Amino acid sequence: MKNSRMKTKVIIVLAILGITPVFAAAQENQSRFGFEISTGLSVATNKLADAALNTGFGVEGIFHYRFMQSTGVYAGWGWNRFSSDNSFAGINADFEETGYVMGLQFKQSVGRSPFSLYLRAGALYNHIEIENEEGDIINNSGHGWGWQAATGVDIRLSEKVSLTPGIKFNSLNRDIIFDGTARELKQNYLSFRIGLLKRF
């Protein structure tokens, strides 16, 4: 009886010791780097000074680096464009926000499914350019700090490729002088994005 128990314990210990390197190797072989490009519609949540903004459009490209099993950092560049039928900048003016984003990401897989949920929180270093009806830049706010929060789903299509639909909220406050008048631009908007992530 004692011998059979001893044999069972030995088998269990050997099995654990045998499986541990497999799990370690699997985690080590998982891709730590990735590049994601996303695009979609943007909806302003408030007026920009006196400008009511129409539904906009944007693009964002970011690099990922995972330094823990579920946690990583990201950094990249983004562009969003909104039009306004009538504003302090004139008729049919465009407001373009461009700049850099960097932050922290947490991603958790859903069981053994191909789905993972992600949360992101980051900083923006962006500026707002104002273009007139002819497409000429007539003002530039200069770069300044803002913030971004995002959530979505990572849908694995293969070992190296995923779709990443999600929602982002960007917030940026910049001051400008336009026609001798100081104006505060509060650029807050939701972005509904679909992205493609390539791991390498």
C-alpha positions in Angstrom: 0.0 0.0 0.0 2.8 2.4 1.0 4.8 1.4 -2.2 1.8 2.2 -4.4 1.3 5.6 -2.8 4.9 6.3 -3.1 4.9 5.4 -6.8 1.8 7.6 -7.4 3.6 10.6 -5.8 6.7 10.0 -7.8 4.7 9.8 -11.0 2.9 13.0 -10.2 6.1 14.8 -9.3 7.8 13.6 -12.5 4.7 14.6 -14.6 4.8 18.1 -13.1 8.5 18.4 -13.7 8.0 17.2 -17.3 5.2 19.6 -18.0 6.7 22.7 -16.4 9.4 23.2 -19.1 6.7 22.8 -21.8 4.6 25.6 -20.3 7.7 27.8 -19.8 8.8 27.2 -23.4 5.2 28.0 -24.7 5.2 31.3 -22.8 8.6 32.1 -24.0 7.7 31.4 -27.6 4.6 33.7 -27.5 5.1 36.8 -29.5 6.1 39.8 -27.3 6.1 42.5 -30.1 3.2 43.6 -32.4 2.1 46.3 -34.7 -1.6 47.4 -34.9 -3.3 49.7 -37.3 -6.9 50.7 -36.7 -9.4 53.0 -38.4 -13.0 54.1 -38.0 -15.5 56.8 -37.1 -15.0 59.5 -34.4 -17.9 61.3 -32.6 -17.3 64.5 -30.7 -18.8 64.6 -27.2 -18.8 68.4 -27.0 -18.4 71.6 -29.1 -14.9 72.8 -30.0 -15.1 76.4 -28.7 -18.3 77.4 -30.6 -17.9 74.7 -33.4 -20.4 71.9 -33.6 -18.3 69.1 -35.1 -19.7 66.6 -37.6 -18.9 62.9 -37.4 -15.2 62.5 -38.0 -12.7 59.8 -39.2 -9.4 58.7 -37.9 -6.4 56.3 -38.1 -4.0 55.1 -35.5 -0.9 53.0 -35.7 0.8 51.6 -32.6 3.6 49.2 -31.6 3.0 46.8 -28.7 5.5 45.2 -26.3 4.3 42.7 -23.8 6.6 42.5 -20.8 4.4 40.3 -18.6 1.8 37.5 -19.5 -1.1 39.9 -19.6 0.5 43.4 -19.4 2.3 45.5 -21.9 3.0 48.9 -23.2 2.1 50.6 -26.5 3.2 53.7 -28.4 2.4 55.2 -31.8 0.9 57.9 -33.9 -2.7 58.9 -34.6 -4.8 61.3 -36.8 -8.4 62.4 -36.5 -10.3 64.8 -38.7 -13.6 66.6 -38.0 -15.4 69.1 -40.1 -17.7 71.9 -39.0 -20.3 73.6 -41.2 -20.0 76.9 -39.5 -17.6 78.0 -36.7 -15.3 80.7 -35.5 -12.9 79.5 -38.2 -15.4 80.1 -41.0 -17.7 78.0 -43.2 -16.7 74.4 -43.8 -13.6 74.4 -41.7 -11.8 71.3 -40.7 -10.1 70.5 -37.4 -7.4 67.9 -37.5 -5.8 66.4 -34.4 -2.5 64.6 -34.9 0.3 63.4 -32.7 1.6 60.6 -30.5 0.1 58.1 -28.0 1.8 56.0 -25.4 0.4 53.9 -22.6 -0.2 50.7 -20.7 -2.3 47.7 -21.8 -3.9 44.8 -19.9 -5.2 41.9 -21.9 -7.0 38.8 -20.6 -7.9 35.8 -22.6 -11.5 34.4 -22.3 -11.0 30.7 -21.4 -9.7 28.7 -24.4 -11.6 30.8 -26.9 -9.8 32.9 -29.6 -11.1 36.0 -27.8 -9.2 38.3 -25.4 -10.5 41.5 -23.7 -8.2 44.4 -23.5 -8.0 47.7 -21.5 -5.7 50.6 -22.4 -4.8 53.8 -20.6 -2.4 56.3 -22.1 -1.1 59.8 -22.7 -1.4 61.8 -25.9 1.0 64.4 -27.1 -1.1 66.0 -29.9 -1.9 69.3 -31.6 -4.9 70.7 -33.5 -4.6 72.2 -37.0 -7.4 74.3 -38.4 -8.0 74.3 -42.2 -10.2 76.6 -44.1 -12.6 75.7 -46.9 -9.7 75.7 -49.4 -7.7 73.3 -47.3 -5.1 75.8 -46.2 -3.8 75.5 -42.6 -4.9 78.8 -40.9 -4.0 78.0 -37.2 -2.0 75.4 -35.2 -2.4 74.9 -31.5 1.0 73.4 -31.0 1.6 70.1 -29.2 0.4 69.4 -25.7 -0.6 66.6 -23.3 -3.9 64.8 -23.2 -5.1 61.3 -22.4 -6.7 58.3 -23.9 -8.7 55.3 -22.6 -9.7 52.3 -24.7 -11.3 48.9 -24.4 -12.1 46.2 -26.9 -11.7 42.6 -28.1 -8.7 40.8 -29.6 -10.0 38.1 -32.0 -7.3 35.7 -33.0 -7.4 34.8 -36.6 -4.1 32.9 -36.5 -1.1 32.6 -34.2 0.3 35.9 -35.5 -2.8 37.9 -36.6 -5.8 39.3 -34.8 -8.8 41.6 -35.4 -9.1 44.3 -32.7 -12.5 46.1 -32.7 -12.9 48.5 -29.9 -13.9 51.9 -28.5 -11.4 54.8 -27.6 -12.0 58.0 -25.8 -9.5 60.9 -26.4 -9.3 64.1 -24.5 -7.1 67.1 -25.4 -7.2 70.7 -24.3 -5.3 73.4 -26.3 -5.3 77.2 -26.3 -5.1 79.2 -29.5 -5.3 82.8 -30.6 -7.6 83.2 -33.6 -8.2 86.7 -35.1 -6.8 88.3 -32.0 -9.1 86.3 -29.7 -8.0 83.7 -27.2 -9.9 80.4 -27.5 -9.8 77.2 -25.5 -10.2 74.1 -27.6 -11.5 71.1 -25.7 -11.3 68.2 -28.1 -13.2 65.2 -26.5 -14.4 62.4 -28.7 -15.3 58.7 -28.9 -13.7 56.6 -31.7 -15.3 53.4 -32.9 -12.4 51.4 -34.4 -11.6 48.2 -36.2 -8.0 47.2 -36.2 -5.6 44.6 -37.5 -2.8 43.4 -35.2 0.3 41.6 -36.4 2.5 39.9 -33.8 6.2 39.2 -34.5 
